[in-house]
């Protein structure tokens, strides 16, 4: 009976895991899927009698997730923060509590996911996003493609798919058909990023690809020639797409040239540009940090002391506007405690997946077609983590609803894959 329940349980979470990627172009899909994960895991917990132990690295991730939630609370005790807030500040932070519960239950219930199927679903999802992006740009002439969600969300979630594909594409054991299938998917993601015109996310994506490439070269330097051939194949695919969509690509790349213009405008005391507005927000964030460096300012205090210090009335929504930087926004709203919690999330997740790369039962299998894909997902996560950190310079992907929930889902799904692979190796 337990085997039957376990098989059904694995099937349910395979479907949910596939939905994480297939619905990445749909607004609020990541929030809904995270709730479905939670409800399904709680239901399964009552049906399973035997639970697995949780290793120390997973506990560290859980503690860091809890810290992300807890650090929003202290400043609400001051200046009537709770009465003004009505728990609005908890909207995204509560997702980290849900994520920690899901991660614990996924490991304790020993959920087993088919890594090969998930990787192919990721590739199919990239095709879906890429085709949607091209249709929106070429047929509907939308300036910044956004799928069925928002501009930043569409770019960021597509970039995550691209990094997973890139990690798999560099695997030497892939057949020519797989390389073509995954290579075209990667170029479609690049097209989405170009047509989306989100400069910070595109930069994060580039650094993520470099991080993945570095990991391959560092651990397998003898495979440099094979990796170089794969990169050349990507360049060929890219050239074909560049030729096919040349006018639209040139039009979208024009936004990247505006960076110098924005900086010159800001030097001339004109902050009404994308970069200029961010600089002003960061100044406000730094001022808020200096006022309350340990715990930051709650939304009411941020408006009264920083944004509207000499005004009795102000728009309530302005108190909750993010400050277009993961680092500055955290400093302003959570202070040093918040920064420590954010670093804890990055370090704990990074260490967990980095250890999976270094372990003998996965590292040696990266180029072996007969072995599990757990190492590929670990390598992909290191690229994704780089994306979130670099993109955090000009945005807040860790606390944005879609991107933040997506990060939690990625950790949950990928950790389950590598953890189940480790258990199989031990058995």
Buried (B, 14 or more C-beta within 10 A) or exposed (E): EEEEEBEEBBEBBBEBBBBBBBBBBBBBBBBBBBBBBBEBBEEBBEEBEEEBEBEEBBBBBBBBBBBBBBBBBBBBEBBEBBEBBEEEBBEBBEBBBBBBBBBBBBBBBBBBBBBEEBBBBBBBBBBBBBBBBBEBBBEEEBBBBBBEBBBBBBBBBBBBBBBBBBBBBBBBEBEEEBBEBBBBBBBBBBBBBBBBBBBBBBBBBBBBBEBBBEBBBEBBEEBEEBBEEBBEBBEEBBEEBBEEBEEBBEBBEEBEEBEEEBBEBBEEEEBEBBBBBBBBBBBBBBBBBEBBEEBBBBBBBBBBBBBBEEEEEEEEEEBBBBBBBBBBBBBBBBBBBBBBBBEBBBBBBBEBBBBBBEBEBBBEBBBEEEBBBBBBBBBBBBBBBBBBBBBBBBBBBBBBBBBBBBBBBBBBBBBBBBBBBBEEBEE
